[in-house]
Amino acid sequence: MRPGPTIIKKCSDCSEFFQQHTIKSGNTFYGAILWTDGKRETLMFPDQPWLVMCPHCQAPLWIDELEEIVESEYGRDRHDVFKDAIAYKMPSFDDYAILLEKGACSPEKERYVRLRLAQTIILGGIGVGLTPPIKLTSLSFPCSLS
């Protein structure tokens, strides 16, 4: 994996700045696990979430809807004005559930929230009797090319 630029974004609720780390290139060759619900676990291609939480005011934010303030290449000094900007936080189960209750997002984003909510339930151990998704890397498919 090669890190991409760090983007400084501005929270649309509190107007504070925070960091979004990006990826220049990555791969899924080394031990990647693909799940039937679409989740991907891999060291060489970290998750790039659509929905994040402001680290200052805890507001849920769609990363693509936020104002981009400045972009700096990985390893280079950022502008002094943004030296205290910290990375965004990931939403919790409650954050996803509250956003679904409000229902103020497009069908595509609602599907994303529902999927992330389900993944949070399964991976977080919330709920009784839930079956975890099947690892696609553990399946074998008999096929014949003749």
C-alpha positions as YAML, in Angstrom:
chain: A
units: angstrom
residues:
- id: 1
  name: MET
  ca: [0.00, 0.00, 0.00]
- id: 2
  name: ARG
  ca: [1.15, 3.49, -0.82]
- id: 3
  name: PRO
  ca: [-0.42, 6.29, 1.21]
- id: 4
  name: GLY
  ca: [-1.97, 9.09, -0.78]
- id: 5
  name: PRO
  ca: [-2.33, 12.72, 0.15]
- id: 6
  name: THR
  ca: [-3.81, 13.85, 3.43]
- id: 7
  name: ILE
  ca: [-6.87, 16.00, 2.80]
- id: 8
  name: ILE
  ca: [-7.98, 18.59, 5.32]
- id: 9
  name: LYS
  ca: [-11.78, 18.75, 5.44]
- id: 10
  name: LYS
  ca: [-14.07, 21.19, 7.21]
- id: 11
  name: CYS
  ca: [-16.96, 19.91, 9.32]
- id: 12
  name: SER
  ca: [-20.26, 21.24, 8.00]
- id: 13
  name: ASP
  ca: [-21.68, 21.38, 11.57]
- id: 14
  name: CYS
  ca: [-18.96, 22.92, 13.77]
- id: 15
  name: SER
  ca: [-16.57, 24.29, 11.07]
- id: 16
  name: GLU
  ca: [-13.56, 22.59, 12.69]
- id: 17
  name: PHE
  ca: [-10.89, 20.98, 10.52]
- id: 18
  name: PHE
  ca: [-9.98, 17.29, 10.43]
- id: 19
  name: GLN
  ca: [-7.83, 14.92, 8.37]
- id: 20
  name: GLN
  ca: [-8.87, 12.40, 5.74]
- id: 21
  name: HIS
  ca: [-6.07, 9.98, 4.86]
- id: 22
  name: THR
  ca: [-6.18, 8.60, 1.34]
- id: 23
  name: ILE
  ca: [-4.57, 5.73, -0.56]
- id: 24
  name: LYS
  ca: [-2.46, 6.21, -3.67]
- id: 25
  name: SER
  ca: [-2.36, 2.49, -4.45]
- id: 26
  name: GLY
  ca: [-3.18, -0.75, -2.70]
- id: 27
  name: ASN
  ca: [-3.85, -4.41, -3.34]
- id: 28
  name: THR
  ca: [-5.78, -7.35, -1.98]
- id: 29
  name: PHE
  ca: [-3.15, -10.02, -2.67]
- id: 30
  name: TYR
  ca: [-1.72, -10.55, 0.81]
- id: 31
  name: GLY
  ca: [-4.18, -12.27, 3.10]
- id: 32
  name: ALA
  ca: [-7.28, -10.34, 2.07]
- id: 33
  name: ILE
  ca: [-10.57, -11.65, 3.41]
- id: 34
  name: LEU
  ca: [-13.69, -10.92, 1.39]
- id: 35
  name: TRP
  ca: [-17.03, -11.42, 3.13]
- id: 36
  name: THR
  ca: [-20.41, -12.18, 1.57]
- id: 37
  name: ASP
  ca: [-21.80, -8.89, 2.91]
- id: 38
  name: GLY
  ca: [-19.21, -6.88, 0.95]
- id: 39
  name: LYS
  ca: [-16.79, -6.26, 3.82]
- id: 40
  name: ARG
  ca: [-13.12, -6.49, 2.88]
- id: 41
  name: GLU
  ca: [-10.36, -7.00, 5.42]
- id: 42
  name: THR
  ca: [-6.85, -6.44, 4.13]
- id: 43
  name: LEU
  ca: [-3.67, -4.83, 5.36]
- id: 44
  name: MET
  ca: [-2.68, -3.47, 1.97]
- id: 45
  name: PHE
  ca: [-5.97, -1.69, 1.13]
- id: 46
  name: PRO
  ca: [-7.59, -0.07, 4.19]
- id: 47
  name: ASP
  ca: [-11.26, 0.83, 4.26]
- id: 48
  name: GLN
  ca: [-12.18, 4.26, 2.89]
- id: 49
  name: PRO
  ca: [-15.55, 4.97, 4.54]
- id: 50
  name: TRP
  ca: [-18.24, 7.22, 3.06]
- id: 51
  name: LEU
  ca: [-19.69, 8.11, 6.45]
- id: 52
  name: VAL
  ca: [-17.44, 9.45, 9.21]
- id: 53
  name: MET
  ca: [-17.87, 11.25, 12.52]
- id: 54
  name: CYS
  ca: [-16.40, 14.68, 13.20]
- id: 55
  name: PRO
  ca: [-13.71, 14.22, 15.87]
- id: 56
  name: HIS
  ca: [-14.72, 17.57, 17.41]
- id: 57
  name: CYS
  ca: [-18.54, 17.64, 17.54]
- id: 58
  name: GLN
  ca: [-19.34, 13.96, 16.78]
- id: 59
  name: ALA
  ca: [-21.67, 14.92, 13.88]
- id: 60
  name: PRO
  ca: [-22.17, 12.24, 11.20]
- id: 61
  name: LEU
  ca: [-20.67, 13.49, 7.93]
- id: 62
  name: TRP
  ca: [-20.70, 12.16, 4.36]
- id: 63
  name: ILE
  ca: [-17.06, 12.58, 3.38]
- id: 64
  name: ASP
  ca: [-17.90, 13.34, -0.27]
- id: 65
  name: GLU
  ca: [-20.15, 16.26, 0.73]
- id: 66
  name: LEU
  ca: [-17.53, 18.11, 2.79]
- id: 67
  name: GLU
  ca: [-15.50, 21.09, 1.73]
- id: 68
  name: GLU
  ca: [-11.90, 20.23, 0.92]
- id: 69
  name: ILE
  ca: [-9.63, 22.89, 2.38]
- id: 70
  name: VAL
  ca: [-6.15, 21.72, 1.41]
- id: 71
  name: GLU
  ca: [-4.36, 18.58, 0.23]
- id: 72
  name: SER
  ca: [-0.79, 17.68, 1.14]
- id: 73
  name: GLU
  ca: [1.30, 14.82, -0.17]
- id: 74
  name: TYR
  ca: [2.17, 12.01, 2.22]
- id: 75
  name: GLY
  ca: [5.30, 12.77, 4.24]
- id: 76
  name: ARG
  ca: [5.33, 16.48, 3.47]
- id: 77
  name: ASP
  ca: [4.67, 19.18, 6.02]
- id: 78
  name: ARG
  ca: [1.12, 20.42, 6.21]
- id: 79
  name: HIS
  ca: [0.32, 24.08, 6.53]
- id: 80
  name: ASP
  ca: [0.85, 25.28, 10.09]
- id: 81
  name: VAL
  ca: [-2.78, 26.38, 10.28]
- id: 82
  name: PHE
  ca: [-3.89, 22.72, 10.13]
- id: 83
  name: LYS
  ca: [-1.17, 21.11, 12.28]
- id: 84
  name: ASP
  ca: [-3.70, 20.33, 15.03]
- id: 85
  name: ALA
  ca: [-6.24, 18.73, 12.68]
- id: 86
  name: ILE
  ca: [-6.91, 15.14, 13.78]
- id: 87
  name: ALA
  ca: [-8.34, 12.20, 11.86]
- id: 88
  name: TYR
  ca: [-12.08, 11.55, 11.68]
- id: 89
  name: LYS
  ca: [-13.77, 8.96, 13.92]
- id: 90
  name: MET
  ca: [-15.70, 5.92, 12.72]
- id: 91
  name: PRO
  ca: [-19.45, 5.74, 13.43]
- id: 92
  name: SER
  ca: [-20.70, 3.39, 16.15]
- id: 93
  name: PHE
  ca: [-23.75, 1.13, 16.09]
- id: 94
  name: ASP
  ca: [-25.82, 3.92, 17.69]
- id: 95
  name: ASP
  ca: [-24.61, 6.48, 15.14]
- id: 96
  name: TYR
  ca: [-25.75, 4.29, 12.23]
- id: 97
  name: ALA
  ca: [-29.09, 3.53, 13.93]
- id: 98
  name: ILE
  ca: [-29.81, 7.22, 14.62]
- id: 99
  name: LEU
  ca: [-29.00, 8.17, 11.05]
- id: 100
  name: LEU
  ca: [-31.38, 5.48, 9.76]
- id: 101
  name: GLU
  ca: [-34.14, 6.76, 12.05]
- id: 102
  name: LYS
  ca: [-33.73, 10.27, 10.67]
- id: 103
  name: GLY
  ca: [-33.94, 8.91, 7.11]
- id: 104
  name: ALA
  ca: [-32.35, 11.97, 5.54]
- id: 105
  name: CYS
  ca: [-30.16, 10.37, 2.91]
- id: 106
  name: SER
  ca: [-30.35, 9.06, -0.65]
- id: 107
  name: PRO
  ca: [-31.30, 5.41, -1.32]
- id: 108
  name: GLU
  ca: [-27.65, 4.62, -2.11]
- id: 109
  name: LYS
  ca: [-26.44, 6.14, 1.16]
- id: 110
  name: GLU
  ca: [-29.25, 4.49, 3.12]
- id: 111
  name: ARG
  ca: [-28.13, 1.11, 1.71]
- id: 112
  name: TYR
  ca: [-24.56, 1.92, 2.80]
- id: 113
  name: VAL
  ca: [-25.73, 2.81, 6.34]
- id: 114
  name: ARG
  ca: [-27.84, -0.37, 6.58]
- id: 115
  name: LEU
  ca: [-24.93, -2.52, 5.44]
- id: 116
  name: ARG
  ca: [-22.52, -0.87, 7.88]
- id: 117
  name: LEU
  ca: [-25.07, -1.24, 10.67]
- id: 118
  name: ALA
  ca: [-25.36, -4.96, 9.94]
- id: 119
  name: GLN
  ca: [-21.57, -5.35, 9.81]
- id: 120
  name: THR
  ca: [-21.30, -3.54, 13.15]
- id: 121
  name: ILE
  ca: [-23.85, -5.94, 14.68]
- id: 122
  name: ILE
  ca: [-22.10, -9.03, 13.35]
- id: 123
  name: LEU
  ca: [-18.53, -7.97, 14.08]
- id: 124
  name: GLY
  ca: [-19.39, -6.28, 17.36]
- id: 125
  name: GLY
  ca: [-21.21, -9.30, 18.77]
- id: 126
  name: ILE
  ca: [-24.47, -7.39, 19.27]
- id: 127
  name: GLY
  ca: [-27.51, -9.64, 19.06]
- id: 128
  name: VAL
  ca: [-28.02, -13.30, 19.83]
- id: 129
  name: GLY
  ca: [-28.05, -16.07, 17.28]
- id: 130
  name: LEU
  ca: [-26.63, -14.06, 14.40]
- id: 131
  name: THR
  ca: [-24.59, -16.07, 11.94]
- id: 132
  name: PRO
  ca: [-21.45, -14.33, 10.74]
- id: 133
  name: PRO
  ca: [-21.05, -13.97, 6.98]
- id: 134
  name: ILE
  ca: [-19.09, -16.60, 5.05]
- id: 135
  name: LYS
  ca: [-15.51, -15.82, 4.13]
- id: 136
  name: LEU
  ca: [-15.32, -15.96, 0.34]
- id: 137
  name: THR
  ca: [-11.66, -16.91, 0.58]
- id: 138
  name: SER
  ca: [-12.66, -20.13, 2.36]
- id: 139
  name: LEU
  ca: [-15.06, -21.33, -0.33]
- id: 140
  name: SER
  ca: [-14.04, -23.67, -3.09]
- id: 141
  name: PHE
  ca: [-15.95, -23.71, -6.33]
- id: 142
  name: PRO
  ca: [-15.78, -26.86, -8.44]
- id: 143
  name: CYS
  ca: [-15.66, -25.87, -12.07]
- id: 144
  name: SER
  ca: [-14.93, -27.49, -15.33]
- id: 145
  name: LEU
  ca: [-13.79, -25.64, -18.39]
- id: 146
  name: SER
  ca: [-14.45, -28.55, -20.74]
...
